[in-house]
Protein backbone atom coordinates (compact mmCIF):
# COMPACT_ATOMS: atom_id res chain seq x y z
CA UNK A 1 0.00 0.00 0.00
CA UNK A 2 1.04 3.52 -0.67
CA UNK A 3 1.87 6.04 2.06
CA UNK A 4 -0.26 9.01 1.22
CA UNK A 5 1.98 12.00 0.93
CA UNK A 6 1.44 12.19 4.48
CA UNK A 7 2.75 10.35 7.48
CA UNK A 8 0.60 10.09 10.57
CA UNK A 9 2.19 13.06 12.28
CA UNK A 10 2.15 15.15 9.14
CA UNK A 11 -1.48 14.36 8.54
CA UNK A 12 -2.44 15.55 12.00
CA UNK A 13 -0.24 18.61 11.70
CA UNK A 14 -1.75 19.63 8.38
CA UNK A 15 -5.22 19.46 9.90
CA UNK A 16 -4.11 21.75 12.68
CA UNK A 17 -2.46 24.15 10.24
CA UNK A 18 -5.64 24.37 8.20
CA UNK A 19 -7.89 24.91 11.22
CA UNK A 20 -5.74 26.86 13.67
CA UNK A 21 -7.51 30.08 12.71
CA UNK A 22 -10.97 28.72 13.51
CA UNK A 23 -10.77 29.55 17.21
CA UNK A 24 -13.64 27.23 18.18
CA UNK A 25 -14.38 23.65 17.27
CA UNK A 26 -16.86 23.27 14.43
CA UNK A 27 -20.13 21.55 15.25
CA UNK A 28 -20.70 19.08 12.43
CA UNK A 29 -21.99 16.24 14.59
CA UNK A 30 -19.97 13.27 15.64
CA UNK A 31 -20.85 10.84 12.81
CA UNK A 32 -18.42 8.50 14.51
CA UNK A 33 -20.11 5.13 15.09
CA UNK A 34 -16.72 3.41 15.08
CA UNK A 35 -15.30 5.65 17.79
CA UNK A 36 -14.07 2.88 20.14
CA UNK A 37 -12.07 1.27 17.34
CA UNK A 38 -11.07 4.62 15.87
CA UNK A 39 -9.62 5.79 19.17
CA UNK A 40 -7.51 2.64 19.47
CA UNK A 41 -6.11 3.17 15.98
CA UNK A 42 -5.57 6.85 16.77
CA UNK A 43 -3.48 5.92 19.80
CA UNK A 44 -1.59 3.34 17.73
CA UNK A 45 -0.79 5.98 15.12
CA UNK A 46 0.42 8.38 17.81
CA UNK A 47 2.71 5.74 19.28
CA UNK A 48 4.00 4.84 15.84
CA UNK A 49 4.78 8.47 15.20
CA UNK A 50 6.48 8.94 18.56
CA UNK A 51 8.64 5.82 18.32
CA UNK A 52 9.47 5.60 14.60
CA UNK A 53 8.29 8.38 12.30
CA UNK A 54 9.24 11.45 14.32
CA UNK A 55 12.70 10.19 15.39
CA UNK A 56 13.45 9.13 11.82
CA UNK A 57 12.31 12.48 10.44
CA UNK A 58 14.38 14.28 13.08
CA UNK A 59 17.49 12.34 12.13
CA UNK A 60 16.79 13.01 8.45
CA UNK A 61 16.52 16.74 9.15
CA UNK A 62 19.72 16.79 11.17
CA UNK A 63 21.72 14.88 8.57
CA UNK A 64 20.36 16.37 5.34
CA UNK A 65 21.23 19.92 4.21
CA UNK A 66 18.25 22.25 3.80
CA UNK A 67 18.75 22.78 0.01
CA UNK A 68 18.65 19.03 -0.55
CA UNK A 69 15.51 18.65 1.61
CA UNK A 70 13.82 21.40 -0.37
CA UNK A 71 14.81 19.75 -3.63
CA UNK A 72 13.39 16.40 -2.51
CA UNK A 73 10.16 18.09 -1.37
CA UNK A 74 9.80 19.78 -4.75
CA UNK A 75 10.49 16.47 -6.50
CA UNK A 76 7.82 14.59 -4.55
CA UNK A 77 5.34 17.44 -5.04
CA UNK A 78 5.98 17.25 -8.76
CA UNK A 79 5.22 13.53 -8.74
CA UNK A 80 1.99 14.23 -6.86
CA UNK A 81 0.92 16.69 -9.56
CA UNK A 82 0.20 13.74 -11.88
CA UNK A 83 -2.69 12.65 -9.66
CA UNK A 84 -3.91 16.24 -9.37
CA UNK A 85 -4.08 16.55 -13.15
CA UNK A 86 -6.05 13.32 -13.51
CA UNK A 87 -8.54 14.17 -10.77
CA UNK A 88 -9.14 17.73 -11.91
CA UNK A 89 -9.96 16.32 -15.33
CA UNK A 90 -12.33 13.76 -13.81
CA UNK A 91 -14.01 16.52 -11.81
CA UNK A 92 -14.80 18.46 -14.97
CA UNK A 93 -12.30 21.26 -14.29
CA UNK A 94 -10.44 21.71 -17.60
CA UNK A 95 -8.78 25.04 -16.79
CA UNK A 96 -7.19 23.90 -13.50
CA UNK A 97 -6.22 20.61 -15.18
CA UNK A 98 -4.51 22.54 -17.98
CA UNK A 99 -2.68 24.84 -15.56
CA UNK A 100 -1.56 21.90 -13.43
CA UNK A 101 -0.31 20.14 -16.57
CA UNK A 102 1.66 23.25 -17.50
CA UNK A 103 3.10 23.35 -13.98
CA UNK A 104 4.15 19.71 -14.19
CA UNK A 105 5.79 20.13 -17.60
CA UNK A 106 7.67 23.28 -16.57
CA UNK A 107 9.01 21.73 -13.37
CA UNK A 108 9.84 18.43 -15.08
CA UNK A 109 11.94 20.18 -17.73
CA UNK A 110 13.23 23.57 -16.59
CA UNK A 111 13.06 22.40 -12.98
CA UNK A 112 15.29 19.39 -13.56
CA UNK A 113 12.71 16.62 -13.07
CA UNK A 114 10.99 18.69 -10.40
CA UNK A 115 13.92 19.12 -8.03
CA UNK A 116 13.54 22.89 -8.48
CA UNK A 117 10.11 24.52 -8.36
CA UNK A 118 10.35 27.09 -11.14
CA UNK A 119 6.61 27.02 -11.91
CA UNK A 120 5.40 28.76 -8.75
CA UNK A 121 7.37 31.98 -9.38
CA UNK A 122 5.88 31.95 -12.89
CA UNK A 123 2.37 32.03 -11.41
CA UNK A 124 1.59 28.33 -11.80
CA UNK A 125 0.67 27.60 -8.21
CA UNK A 126 0.31 24.12 -6.76
CA UNK A 127 -3.21 22.66 -6.44
CA UNK A 128 -4.68 19.78 -4.48
CA UNK A 129 -7.02 17.10 -5.80
CA UNK A 130 -7.38 13.42 -4.98
CA UNK A 131 -9.74 10.63 -5.94
CA UNK A 132 -11.62 10.98 -2.66
CA UNK A 133 -12.50 14.55 -3.66
CA UNK A 134 -13.46 13.35 -7.12
CA UNK A 135 -15.92 10.86 -5.62
CA UNK A 136 -17.32 13.68 -3.48
CA UNK A 137 -17.79 15.92 -6.53
CA UNK A 138 -19.62 13.04 -8.22
CA UNK A 139 -22.02 12.95 -5.28
CA UNK A 140 -20.71 9.92 -3.39
CA UNK A 141 -21.52 10.44 0.33
CA UNK A 142 -18.63 10.58 2.76
CA UNK A 143 -19.87 7.86 5.09
CA UNK A 144 -18.78 7.78 8.73
CA UNK A 145 -15.46 8.92 10.11
CA UNK A 146 -12.68 6.35 10.22
CA UNK A 147 -9.09 6.41 11.45
CA UNK A 148 -6.79 4.37 9.24
CA UNK A 149 -3.58 2.76 10.46
CA UNK A 150 -0.64 4.82 9.15
CA UNK A 151 -2.88 7.11 7.09
CA UNK A 152 -4.72 8.74 9.98
CA UNK A 153 -8.11 10.57 9.84
CA UNK A 154 -10.37 9.75 6.91
CA UNK A 155 -13.89 8.69 6.01
CA UNK A 156 -15.27 5.72 4.10
CA UNK A 157 -15.32 7.56 0.76
CA UNK A 158 -11.75 8.79 1.09
CA UNK A 159 -10.62 5.33 2.16
CA UNK A 160 -11.81 3.98 -1.18
CA UNK A 161 -10.29 7.05 -2.83
CA UNK A 162 -6.86 5.84 -1.72
CA UNK A 163 -7.16 3.09 -4.32
CA UNK A 164 -7.53 5.65 -7.09
CA UNK A 165 -4.67 7.68 -5.66
CA UNK A 166 -2.51 4.56 -5.75
CA UNK A 167 -2.90 4.27 -9.52
CA UNK A 168 -2.11 7.94 -10.15
CA UNK A 169 1.16 7.77 -8.20
CA UNK A 170 4.04 7.28 -10.68
CA UNK A 171 5.96 5.39 -7.99
CA UNK A 172 3.42 2.58 -8.32
CA UNK A 173 4.72 1.79 -11.80
CA UNK A 174 8.35 1.23 -10.87
CA UNK A 175 9.31 -2.27 -11.95
CA UNK A 176 11.08 -3.08 -8.70
CA UNK A 177 8.98 -3.49 -5.57
CA UNK A 178 12.03 -2.51 -3.51
CA UNK A 179 12.28 0.74 -5.47
CA UNK A 180 8.57 1.38 -4.91
CA UNK A 181 8.96 1.05 -1.16
CA UNK A 182 12.07 3.24 -1.21
CA UNK A 183 10.05 6.00 -2.85
CA UNK A 184 7.08 5.62 -0.48
CA UNK A 185 9.24 5.58 2.63
CA UNK A 186 11.24 8.57 1.41
CA UNK A 187 8.00 10.48 0.73
CA UNK A 188 6.73 9.69 4.20
CA UNK A 189 9.90 10.73 6.00
CA UNK A 190 10.27 13.89 3.92
CA UNK A 191 6.66 14.90 4.59
CA UNK A 192 6.90 14.18 8.31
CA UNK A 193 10.09 16.25 8.53
CA UNK A 194 8.18 19.32 7.33
CA UNK A 195 5.95 19.23 10.43
CA UNK A 196 8.38 18.45 13.22
CA UNK A 197 7.48 21.60 15.15
CA UNK A 198 3.69 21.23 14.92
CA UNK A 199 3.14 18.80 17.81
CA UNK A 200 2.92 21.53 20.45
CA UNK A 201 0.43 23.46 18.30
CA UNK A 202 -1.81 20.41 18.12
CA UNK A 203 -1.78 19.92 21.88
CA UNK A 204 -2.54 23.59 22.55
CA UNK A 205 -5.33 23.76 19.98
CA UNK A 206 -6.89 20.49 21.11
CA UNK A 207 -7.11 21.55 24.75
CA UNK A 208 -6.44 18.03 26.00
CA UNK A 209 -8.82 16.21 23.64
CA UNK A 210 -6.73 15.53 20.56
CA UNK A 211 -8.95 12.78 19.15
CA UNK A 212 -12.12 14.89 18.98
CA UNK A 213 -10.23 17.94 17.77
CA UNK A 214 -8.59 16.06 14.90
CA UNK A 215 -11.90 14.48 13.92
CA UNK A 216 -13.79 17.79 13.80
CA UNK A 217 -10.88 19.52 12.07
CA UNK A 218 -10.90 16.76 9.45
CA UNK A 219 -14.64 17.15 8.82
CA UNK A 220 -14.39 20.92 8.45
CA UNK A 221 -11.40 20.80 6.14
CA UNK A 222 -12.76 17.98 4.00
CA UNK A 223 -16.26 19.42 3.57
CA UNK A 224 -14.80 22.77 2.60
CA UNK A 225 -12.59 21.12 -0.02
CA UNK A 226 -15.46 19.10 -1.52
CA UNK A 227 -17.75 22.14 -1.62
CA UNK A 228 -15.04 24.22 -3.29
CA UNK A 229 -14.36 21.60 -5.94
CA UNK A 230 -18.07 21.13 -6.64
CA UNK A 231 -18.48 24.86 -7.05
CA UNK A 232 -15.56 25.06 -9.47
CA UNK A 233 -16.59 22.07 -11.58
CA UNK A 234 -16.66 22.75 -15.34
CA UNK A 235 -14.47 25.82 -14.88
PyMOL commands that set and color helices and strands:
alter all, ss='L'
color gray80, all
select helices_A, chain A and resi 8-19+35-63+66-90+94-109+120-122+131-137+156-167+170-173+177-193+199-206+210-231
alter helices_A, ss='H'
color red, helices_A
select strands_A, chain A and resi 145-148+152-155
alter strands_A, ss='S'
color yellow, strands_A
deselect
rebuild
show_as cartoon
